[in-house]
Amino acid sequence: MSGETSRAGTAERPLGDPSRENVIYEIITLVAEVKEGDPLSLRPVSEVVDPESIETLLTGSKTDVDIAFPYEGGYVRVDESRVWFEYDYDLP
């Protein structure tokens, strides 16, 4: 065994304001918290998904919306009320 352990799970937090700034902030802080790292060290979310599109879908849709995309070794899901980060990766 190389001394590495696997960590898997789902973390989530409420999403109060669906503005793109708030959604991106919630995604970055949640992922950084799970990975126990600095939010500024994460890849920009805008390299993976268009933040403006997220805001448009969350605020302009008349039906329930569930957005999902891969990010930082896991999977981010966002709906009108919550942000989730599903992860499964090796820790040193």
Order of alpha helices (4+ residues) and beta strands (2+ residues): beta-alpha-alpha-beta-beta-beta
